[in-house]
Amino acid sequence: MSIFIACYLYYANLARQKFIDEVFINKSHPPLFRPIPITKKEAETQESEENMNKAEILLKIEALLKQLGENVQKKYSGLKSKKRSELLSILKDIKYIFNSDNGVDNDSCLESSGA
């Protein structure tokens, strides 16, 4: 089994357990619940970074940082104390680093995958 699949399965199991704990044990709503979009325009609006709340931006940044080296992760510590506008700027920086590390010149693959 590939190391990437093993990491994916590990994080998927953690997320599933956290979701189960929050929804069924703590009786709260899922942390990033959003309605299912009906139209393509609604889907594009939901995926737009400008329309994301602070928690969603943090989640997206953390997902990208996990795939980058420790030096980059250390550079972007203390994210939870940042303002939403600062987080949007950091997200753009991290996406640029991520794309340049992977040999991608634009954001198209990240935008289309919702990452």
Helices and strands as residue ranges (DSSP letters): H 3-20, I 21-25, H 40-47, G 49-51, H 54-66, H 70-75, G 79-81, H 84-101, H 108-113
